[in-house]
Amino acid sequence: MAKVAKTAIKKDPKQALEAKNYTKVIKTVRSPKSGAYTFKEGMVHKDKIKDFLAAK
């Protein structure tokens, strides 16, 4: 069972609704120098996920 988050977001319903519009996106990126994979991650608005993944 997960712990319940006790943050300021619970106190303000407007912030809670806005926070649900963001998603954590993790993208694998291959290094041109070594060929190893690295991970680029970010909190992105749900409407801009495709832009984040398409960017090089």
N, C-alpha and C positions, 0 to 999 in steps of 0.2 A: 504494500500500500504506500502511495506517495504522500509526502508531507505537503501540507497546505501552505502556500506562499502568503506571508503576511506583509504586504507592501502598501505603499500609498495608492497604488492603482485601485485597490479594493474600495478605498474611501471615495474616489471620484469616478462615477460611472462613465463620464465622457472619455476619460483617459483609458478606461478599461475597454471601451468599444474601439478606440483608435489603436490600442495595442494589439488587438486581434487582427488588424490589417497587415501586420508585419510578419515575415517569415525568415527563419535562419536558413541561408542557402550556402551550401558547400560545393565548390567547384574544383576539380582536379586540373592542375596545370603542369605541363611537362616543361622542364627546364631545357632551353636550347643548348646550353653549355655542357651540362653533365648528362642530360637525358633522364634524370631522376624526376619523379612526380612530387609535386608540392600541392598543398591545399590552400585555396583562397576562400575565405568565408566572410559573410557579412549579413547584417540585418537589413532586409530589403522589403519595400512595400510590395504587396501582393500583385499590383499592377505592373511592376517593373522587373519581375523575375526573369522574363525572357531577355530583356536588355542586359541584365547582369550576366546571364549565361552566354550570351552572344558576344560580349566584349572580350577582346583578347588582351 
